[in-house]
């Protein structure tokens, strides 16, 4: 079975227009003298096909696309440092989604996030081989529709006009070969320099998931059981060229619905894979309105390669209907960064600070003055509020400890805008990015999975882990809705949020209210029209035995009632800091402005974890679309009807009435 790649990343308008053909190219079987694509029933693309040039691959796929009734766009082209192309990706013209337009009358969205695509690579033989294929589209295609696509004209490089060939004799044939790809070294993975990004595709084609006896059967039974219990359970398997299982992805219905509520920020946990657990698990997680970890999908990967991660991320994105998150948090890895940029190009990619800090300490634990290094590092990272402060502190650290030539540390510093809190203050992080040394993220499988847990045992414990997690959320919901804080509010906004936020979030907000007592000397400076800047001083604990006075700059817009603090707590946590609260209080603002009350943390919003299938995007003239949409609606009715005997009776009665009405429509004379 051929390898399959899921491609759901956004593709922008300028990608197709930016395609430039270099040198002479052509297809005598598929083009005529006007430059229009010709030919009958071209072969569908398949893994292993080889071509003489990059352009030949493009024209072959474009010809196939015209025959099938869709357009082609160039999604990506990879270049070596010598500017030689070595890899490319062609997608359906409906791939991805357009950039948001600020125009008064923006063009309607024509993209659907279509996954259809091919990937191809320059081999050692100097031929281009197709290495990944996705045939299926998520929209209707019809060659008889008569719709014209830009790609069905051959473009002249530079002028982008229709290319006119002088004669048919000057056009050369595309030589197409279906080849058997042989892995001479029989290796499962290639160890190489991460910085080169050169994954050996030949080896990857034969990599397989390491399963012990009984694991395959356990996986099969696991997926069968979940899909039998809930038809909205989603899973995908990636098969290598030998027909062996290479990668796996799955997600429950609840995960898919939870993403709609809490999918603004996700954490992709690769600990099990990087630390060589028996279970090579990659977990997509977020936090709910109680800041409890929630699962948004899982994968099992055969190796830590760009190809494996890209396959997994596309599978997850397809499951989530092509809606990318705003922020993705991962460990520090060049391979992960490449995959994230490929699949989530518009998301902000941050690095998990607690893991970055731990890795720094692990790598530099042998320094002579390690303790002083640790103190200086923590101060520079956690207590810098401006770029100059952090960069100066970092420079002093590496100078004092003689580690300026440490390559890994230098590469980490180059990525500082992904992990140092000071640079991330403008990004909403939903309390998933630690801003203090004591903060960390917890795994949803804590206590259910360790380095030596066999896959079969993990599968057995998986359902229990999720059930425990769901119970914790239900208990927290009940406690938040039924609790009435016996507080004597010092400020009205304290009473205001006690009625809106869940217990956990409100208690953390109360710490900021308490912290207002340590703030003093709130003074006005540099008024600029309606925007006033305040300096708020606070006694801050720098380490266990020392406190010092720190100044925080707070901007306040009197017209829009907008407040912003240099500490950036609102974007880090989702509620206002003590410094901003002090400024609001000083200016007589009694209530928290509505833009600072996030629905994400509210306790009065009921979360229904059943997929809501609306009819948006349904072609009512298409019987397949009608069947699929009705089937999904009925499943929702069945899910509610099975919950009690009363629900069951009402559901049966309602379905019987619906059936009678449909019969009357079909047979009006009856």
PAMIMAR-795254 format. One line per 5 residues: number of its first residue (from 0); their letters; for each residue x, y negated, z of C-alpha. Coordinates in steps of 0.1 Angstrom, whole numbers, plus 5000, padded with zeros to 4 digits. Layout:
<zados>
NUM = a = X:Y:Z | ...
</zados>
This chain:
<zados>
0 = xxxxx = 5000:5000:5000 | 5013:4966:4991 | 5022:4940:5017 | 4996:4914:5023 | 5001:4879:5034
5 = xxxxx = 4974:4856:5048 | 4978:4820:5037 | 4956:4794:5054 | 4979:4765:5059 | 4968:4731:5047
10 = xxxxx = 4981:4721:5013 | 4982:4685:5003 | 4972:4668:4971 | 5007:4658:4961 | 5020:4694:4963
15 = xxxxx = 5006:4704:4929 | 5015:4672:4912 | 5050:4673:4925 | 5058:4706:4907 | 5085:4700:4881
20 = xxxxx = 5095:4726:4855 | 5133:4726:4850 | 5146:4737:4816 | 5128:4755:4788 | 5101:4779:4797
25 = xxxxx = 5071:4795:4780 | 5048:4825:4775 | 5041:4835:4740 | 5014:4859:4750 | 4997:4834:4772
30 = xxxxx = 5001:4800:4755 | 4993:4785:4722 | 5008:4755:4704 | 4985:4730:4722 | 5000:4740:4755
35 = xxxxx = 4967:4756:4768 | 4968:4789:4786 | 4957:4818:4764 | 4955:4855:4766 | 4931:4883:4776
40 = xxxxx = 4929:4902:4809 | 4964:4895:4823 | 4976:4919:4850 | 4968:4910:4886 | 4999:4901:4906
45 = xxxxx = 5015:4928:4927 | 5044:4932:4951 | 5075:4943:4931 | 5068:4925:4898 | 5099:4908:4885
50 = xxxxx = 5104:4878:4862 | 5133:4861:4845 | 5127:4826:4860 | 5107:4806:4885 | 5087:4790:4857
55 = xxxxx = 5078:4825:4843 | 5062:4834:4877 | 5042:4802:4876 | 5029:4807:4841 | 5020:4844:4848
60 = xxxxx = 5000:4835:4879 | 4984:4805:4862 | 4973:4827:4833 | 4958:4852:4858 | 4941:4824:4876
65 = xxxxx = 4925:4811:4844 | 4912:4845:4836 | 4897:4848:4871 | 4883:4813:4873 | 4905:4794:4898
70 = xxxxx = 4933:4769:4897 | 4969:4771:4909 | 4989:4748:4931 | 5026:4749:4942 | 5024:4751:4980
75 = xxxxx = 5061:4755:4989 | 5095:4758:4972 | 5125:4766:4993 | 5160:4754:4984 | 5195:4764:4995
80 = xxxxx = 5220:4737:5006 | 5233:4738:4970 | 5198:4727:4959 | 5193:4760:4942 | 5157:4773:4945
85 = xxxxx = 5155:4807:4961 | 5119:4811:4972 | 5085:4799:4962 | 5048:4801:4970 | 5018:4796:4947
90 = xxxxx = 4983:4792:4961 | 4948:4789:4949 | 4939:4752:4943 | 4913:4755:4971 | 4940:4764:4996
95 = xxxxx = 4943:4742:5028 | 4924:4710:5033 | 4929:4675:5021 | 4944:4648:5043 | 4919:4626:5062
100 = xxxxx = 4911:4595:5042 | 4905:4561:5056 | 4887:4550:5025 | 4851:4537:5028 | 4839:4562:5003
105 = xxxxx = 4863:4592:5005 | 4861:4620:4980 | 4841:4650:4991 | 4861:4679:5005 | 4867:4705:4978
110 = xxxxx = 4892:4727:4996 | 4881:4758:5015 | 4913:4769:5032 | 4915:4797:5006 | 4941:4824:5015
115 = xxxxx = 4947:4836:4979 | 4984:4832:4970 | 5017:4849:4959 | 5052:4845:4973 | 5083:4853:4953
120 = xxxxx = 5120:4852:4958 | 5153:4851:4939 | 5170:4884:4942 | 5207:4893:4939 | 5200:4903:4903
125 = xxxxx = 5191:4867:4896 | 5155:4878:4888 | 5124:4865:4907 | 5105:4892:4925 | 5070:4889:4940
130 = xxxxx = 5073:4898:4977 | 5038:4890:4991 | 5004:4889:4975 | 4969:4879:4987 | 4943:4886:4960
135 = xxxxx = 4910:4878:4979 | 4895:4843:4979 | 4871:4829:5005 | 4850:4811:4978 | 4833:4821:4946
140 = xxxxx = 4854:4823:4914 | 4839:4826:4880 | 4858:4824:4846 | 4824:4818:4830 | 4817:4787:4850
145 = xxxxx = 4836:4765:4825 | 4853:4746:4853 | 4886:4730:4843 | 4916:4730:4865 | 4947:4708:4862
150 = xxxxx = 4970:4738:4863 | 4955:4752:4831 | 4975:4726:4812 | 5012:4730:4809 | 5028:4699:4823
155 = xxxxx = 5058:4682:4809 | 5084:4677:4836 | 5087:4640:4842 | 5059:4625:4821 | 5033:4651:4833
160 = xxxxx = 5017:4650:4798 | 5003:4680:4780 | 5033:4698:4765 | 5033:4703:4728 | 5054:4732:4715
165 = xxxxx = 5069:4728:4680 | 5062:4764:4670 | 5051:4797:4684 | 5085:4811:4675 | 5102:4789:4700
170 = xxxxx = 5082:4803:4729 | 5097:4832:4747 | 5080:4861:4762 | 5078:4866:4800 | 5094:4899:4807
175 = xxxxx = 5075:4916:4835 | 5088:4946:4854 | 5072:4966:4882 | 5102:4979:4902 | 5108:5002:4930
180 = xxxxx = 5125:4983:4958 | 5152:5004:4975 | 5166:4996:5010 | 5201:5010:5005 | 5212:5004:5041
185 = xxxxx = 5179:5017:5056 | 5180:4989:5081 | 5149:4978:5101 | 5160:4942:5106 | 5189:4920:5097
190 = xxxxx = 5209:4902:5124 | 5220:4868:5110 | 5226:4832:5118 | 5192:4816:5126 | 5204:4783:5110
195 = xxxxx = 5206:4799:5076 | 5169:4810:5075 | 5179:4838:5052 | 5157:4868:5061 | 5164:4898:5039
200 = xxxxx = 5131:4905:5022 | 5142:4939:5010 | 5147:4950:5046 | 5115:4934:5058 | 5095:4954:5032
205 = xxxxx = 5105:4986:5051 | 5104:4974:5087 | 5077:4991:5107 | 5062:4988:5142 | 5079:5011:5167
210 = xxxxx = 5052:5034:5180 | 5056:5064:5203 | 5036:5096:5201 | 4999:5089:5206 | 5002:5051:5202
215 = xxxxx = 4987:5050:5167 | 4957:5070:5178 | 4953:5048:5209 | 4954:5016:5187 | 4928:5031:5163
220 = xxxxx = 4905:5041:5191 | 4910:5007:5207 | 4899:4988:5176 | 4871:5012:5168 | 4857:5008:5203
225 = xxxxx = 4858:4970:5203 | 4843:4967:5168 | 4815:4991:5178 | 4807:4970:5209 | 4808:4938:5190
230 = xxxxx = 4808:4934:5151 | 4824:4900:5155 | 4856:4916:5168 | 4884:4907:5143 | 4915:4926:5135
235 = xxxxx = 4941:4929:5107 | 4969:4953:5100 | 5000:4946:5079 | 5013:4976:5060 | 5048:4979:5046
240 = xxxxx = 5057:4994:5012 | 5060:5029:5027 | 5025:5027:5040 | 5036:5023:5076 | 5022:4999:5101
245 = xxxxx = 5043:4968:5104 | 5023:4941:5123 | 4989:4940:5139 | 4966:4911:5150 | 4933:4912:5168
250 = xxxxx = 4909:4888:5186 | 4876:4893:5204 | 4844:4872:5197 | 4849:4854:5230 | 4884:4843:5219
255 = xxxxx = 4871:4829:5186 | 4844:4809:5204 | 4867:4797:5232 | 4890:4782:5205 | 4861:4759:5196
260 = xxxxx = 4860:4746:5232 | 4897:4747:5242 | 4917:4750:5210 | 4932:4715:5209 | 4964:4728:5225
265 = xxxxx = 4977:4764:5222 | 5006:4782:5236 | 5021:4811:5216 | 5038:4834:5242 | 5065:4855:5226
270 = xxxxx = 5082:4866:5259 | 5074:4903:5254 | 5090:4902:5219 | 5121:4882:5228 | 5127:4901:5261
275 = xxxxx = 5124:4935:5243 | 5093:4948:5262 | 5080:4982:5253 | 5049:4963:5240 | 5061:4937:5214
280 = xxxxx = 5031:4915:5222 | 5026:4879:5210 | 4997:4862:5228 | 4978:4831:5216 | 4966:4813:5248
285 = xxxxx = 4952:4781:5261 | 4936:4769:5293 | 4899:4764:5301 | 4881:4737:5320 | 4894:4751:5353
290 = xxxxx = 4930:4753:5339 | 4928:4791:5339 | 4946:4809:5311 | 4924:4821:5283 | 4932:4845:5254
295 = xxxxx = 4928:4833:5218 | 4942:4864:5201 | 4970:4890:5202 | 4995:4905:5179 | 5021:4933:5179
300 = xxxxx = 5051:4925:5157 | 5078:4948:5144 | 5106:4922:5146 | 5114:4886:5152 | 5115:4874:5116
305 = xxxxx = 5101:4844:5098 | 5080:4867:5077 | 5065:4885:5107 | 5056:4853:5125 | 5042:4837:5093
310 = xxxxx = 5020:4868:5087 | 5007:4867:5123 | 5001:4829:5124 | 4981:4831:5091 | 4961:4861:5104
315 = xxxxx = 4952:4841:5135 | 4944:4810:5115 | 4921:4830:5092 | 4904:4844:5122 | 4898:4808:5134
320 = xxxxx = 4883:4799:5101 | 4913:4779:5089 | 4910:4753:5117 | 4946:4745:5129 | 4953:4733:5165
325 = xxxxx = 4965:4698:5172 | 4994:4710:5193 | 5014:4743:5193 | 5037:4751:5222 | 5064:4778:5219
330 = xxxxx = 5098:4789:5231 | 5129:4773:5216 | 5136:4793:5184 | 5147:4782:5149 | 5128:4811:5135
335 = xxxxx = 5096:4801:5153 | 5101:4765:5142 | 5103:4775:5106 | 5071:4797:5108 | 5052:4770:5127
340 = xxxxx = 5061:4744:5101 | 5050:4767:5073 | 5016:4776:5088 | 5007:4746:5110 | 5024:4717:5091
345 = xxxxx = 5001:4691:5106 | 5003:4703:5142 | 5026:4688:5168 | 5051:4715:5177 | 5064:4713:5213
350 = xxxxx = 5088:4735:5232 | 5079:4750:5266 | 5098:4728:5290 | 5100:4753:5319 | 5115:4779:5296
355 = xxxxx = 5139:4754:5280 | 5151:4743:5314 | 5156:4779:5326 | 5176:4788:5295 | 5199:4758:5300
360 = xxxxx = 5206:4769:5335 | 5211:4805:5324 | 5236:4795:5297 | 5255:4771:5319 | 5254:4789:5352
365 = xxxxx = 5292:4793:5352 | 5300:4755:5354 | 5322:4746:5383 | 5299:4718:5395 | 5267:4737:5386
370 = xxxxx = 5246:4722:5415 | 5254:4686:5406 | 5248:4695:5369 | 5214:4709:5378 | 5204:4678:5399
375 = xxxxx = 5215:4654:5372 | 5197:4674:5345 | 5164:4675:5364 | 5166:4638:5371 | 5174:4629:5335
380 = xxxxx = 5146:4651:5321 | 5118:4646:5346 | 5124:4610:5357 | 5133:4592:5324 | 5105:4570:5310
385 = xxxxx = 5123:4555:5280 | 5144:4570:5253 | 5175:4550:5263 | 5173:4562:5299 | 5172:4599:5289
390 = xxxxx = 5199:4596:5262 | 5222:4577:5286 | 5216:4603:5313 | 5223:4632:5289 | 5255:4616:5276
395 = xxxxx = 5268:4611:5312 | 5260:4648:5320 | 5279:4663:5290 | 5307:4639:5295 | 5312:4646:5332
400 = xxxxx = 5310:4683:5328 | 5330:4686:5296 | 5304:4704:5275 | 5302:4680:5246 | 5313:4708:5222
405 = xxxxx = 5287:4733:5234 | 5269:4741:5201 | 5237:4755:5215 | 5233:4725:5239 | 5239:4701:5210
410 = xxxxx = 5213:4718:5188 | 5188:4716:5217 | 5195:4679:5221 | 5188:4674:5184 | 5153:4688:5192
415 = xxxxx = 5148:4666:5223 | 5116:4651:5208 | 5099:4685:5211 | 5107:4692:5248 | 5117:4661:5268
420 = xxxxx = 5085:4646:5284 | 5095:4610:5276 | 5091:4616:5239 | 5057:4634:5242 | 5037:4608:5259
425 = xxxxx = 5016:4600:5229 | 5005:4636:5224 | 4975:4651:5243 | 4988:4683:5260 | 4958:4694:5281
430 = xxxxx = 4979:4701:5313 | 4998:4728:5294 | 5031:4711:5294 | 5049:4710:5328 | 5061:4676:5339
435 = xxxxx = 5074:4687:5373 | 5100:4713:5382 | 5075:4733:5402 | 5050:4736:5373 | 5049:4766:5350
440 = xxxxx = 5025:4785:5327 | 5009:4818:5338 | 5004:4848:5316 | 4968:4861:5312 | 4983:4896:5316
445 = xxxxx = 5001:4888:5348 | 5002:4921:5368 | 4990:4942:5339 | 5021:4942:5317 | 5058:4944:5325
450 = xxxxx = 5089:4953:5305 | 5085:4990:5309 | 5047:4993:5304 | 5040:5018:5275 | 5017:5006:5247
455 = xxxxx = 4990:5032:5256 | 4989:5020:5292 | 4987:4983:5281 | 4957:4992:5258 | 4940:5010:5288
460 = xxxxx = 4946:4979:5310 | 4937:4953:5283 | 4900:4953:5288 | 4903:4952:5326 | 4927:4922:5324
465 = xxxxx = 4902:4903:5302 | 4873:4913:5325 | 4891:4899:5355 | 4898:4867:5337 | 4862:4863:5327
470 = xxxxx = 4851:4869:5363 | 4874:4842:5376 | 4860:4817:5351 | 4824:4827:5361 | 4832:4823:5398
475 = xxxxx = 4849:4789:5392 | 4819:4778:5372 | 4795:4787:5400 | 4817:4771:5427 | 4820:4739:5407
480 = xxxxx = 4783:4736:5399 | 4772:4744:5434 | 4798:4724:5453 | 4791:4690:5467 | 4823:4674:5480
485 = xxxxx = 4819:4660:5515 | 4840:4630:5508 | 4839:4594:5519 | 4849:4579:5486 | 4875:4552:5489
490 = xxxxx = 4867:4541:5454 | 4835:4545:5433 | 4854:4563:5405 | 4862:4591:5430 | 4825:4597:5435
495 = xxxxx = 4819:4593:5398 | 4843:4621:5388 | 4833:4644:5417 | 4799:4648:5398 | 4815:4654:5364
500 = xxxxx = 4847:4674:5367 | 4853:4710:5377 | 4867:4715:5412 | 4903:4722:5401 | 4905:4691:5379
505 = xxxxx = 4888:4669:5404 | 4912:4680:5432 | 4941:4671:5410 | 4925:4637:5402 | 4921:4632:5440
510 = xxxxx = 4959:4635:5444 | 4963:4605:5420 | 4937:4586:5441 | 4958:4595:5472 | 4989:4584:5454
515 = xxxxx = 4975:4549:5450 | 4984:4544:5487 | 5021:4548:5478 | 5018:4522:5450 | 5024:4485:5459
520 = xxxxx = 5033:4452:5444 | 5010:4455:5414 | 5020:4422:5397 | 5010:4407:5363 | 5037:4399:5337
525 = xxxxx = 5038:4390:5300 | 5001:4383:5292 | 4995:4386:5255 | 4960:4376:5246 | 4936:4402:5260
530 = xxxxx = 4965:4426:5267 | 4981:4422:5301 | 5012:4441:5313 | 5014:4450:5350 | 5044:4463:5369
535 = xxxxx = 5034:4488:5396 | 5060:4499:5421 | 5059:4533:5438 | 5079:4553:5464 | 5088:4584:5444
540 = xxxxx = 5104:4616:5457 | 5134:4622:5435 | 5146:4653:5453 | 5138:4671:5486 | 5156:4646:5508
545 = xxxxx = 5154:4614:5489 | 5128:4589:5478 | 5133:4557:5459 | 5113:4528:5445 | 5104:4532:5408
550 = xxxxx = 5087:4506:5386 | 5059:4517:5362 | 5048:4494:5333 | 5010:4495:5328 | 4992:4478:5298
555 = xxxxx = 4956:4467:5303 | 4933:4455:5275 | 4907:4434:5291 | 4884:4434:5261 | 4884:4471:5253
560 = xxxxx = 4889:4482:5289 | 4919:4503:5278 | 4947:4511:5301 | 4980:4529:5294 | 5009:4537:5317
565 = xxxxx = 5045:4544:5308 | 5044:4577:5328 | 5020:4591:5302 | 5000:4612:5327 | 4967:4609:5309
570 = xxxxx = 4980:4626:5278 | 4999:4652:5298 | 4970:4661:5322 | 4938:4646:5309 | 4930:4622:5338
575 = xxxxx = 4943:4587:5347 | 4974:4583:5369 | 4977:4564:5402 | 4994:4535:5385 | 4965:4530:5359
580 = xxxxx = 4939:4534:5387 | 4957:4507:5407 | 4955:4483:5378 | 4918:4491:5372 | 4910:4486:5408
585 = xxxxx = 4929:4453:5409 | 4909:4441:5379 | 4875:4450:5395 | 4868:4480:5373 | 4848:4503:5395
590 = xxxxx = 4841:4531:5370 | 4865:4552:5349 | 4859:4540:5313 | 4841:4567:5292 | 4871:4573:5269
595 = xxxxx = 4891:4586:5298 | 4864:4612:5308 | 4871:4643:5287 | 4844:4668:5279 | 4872:4694:5282
600 = xxxxx = 4872:4692:5320 | 4835:4688:5326 | 4814:4712:5347 | 4780:4702:5333 | 4788:4716:5298
605 = xxxxx = 4776:4752:5294 | 4800:4774:5274 | 4782:4800:5254 | 4807:4827:5242 | 4786:4839:5213
610 = xxxxx = 4795:4829:5178 | 4772:4803:5164 | 4768:4810:5127 | 4754:4779:5110 | 4743:4779:5074
615 = xxxxx = 4769:4753:5064 | 4787:4762:5032 | 4761:4789:5023 | 4751:4792:4987 | 4713:4800:4990
620 = xxxxx = 4713:4812:4954 | 4738:4839:4962 | 4722:4871:4976 | 4755:4882:4992 | 4757:4848:5011
625 = xxxxx = 4721:4851:5021 | 4726:4886:5034 | 4758:4878:5053 | 4744:4847:5070 | 4711:4864:5080
630 = xxxxx = 4730:4894:5093 | 4751:4872:5116 | 4721:4854:5129 | 4703:4887:5137 | 4734:4899:5156
635 = xxxxx = 4731:4868:5178 | 4694:4876:5185 | 4703:4912:5193 | 4730:4901:5217 | 4705:4880:5236
640 = xxxxx = 4677:4906:5234 | 4697:4934:5250 | 4704:4914:5282 | 4671:4924:5300 | 4639:4943:5295
645 = xxxxx = 4619:4911:5292 | 4643:4897:5266 | 4641:4931:5247 | 4603:4929:5246 | 4602:4893:5234
650 = xxxxx = 4629:4900:5208 | 4610:4930:5194 | 4577:4910:5192 | 4594:4880:5175 | 4612:4902:5150
655 = xxxxx = 4579:4920:5142 | 4562:4886:5136 | 4590:4874:5114 | 4588:4906:5093 | 4550:4901:5089
660 = xxxxx = 4556:4866:5077 | 4582:4877:5052 | 4559:4904:5038 | 4532:4877:5033 | 4556:4856:5013
665 = xxxxx = 4566:4886:4991 | 4530:4897:4987 | 4507:4866:4990 | 4476:4886:4978 | 4478:4910:5008
</zados>
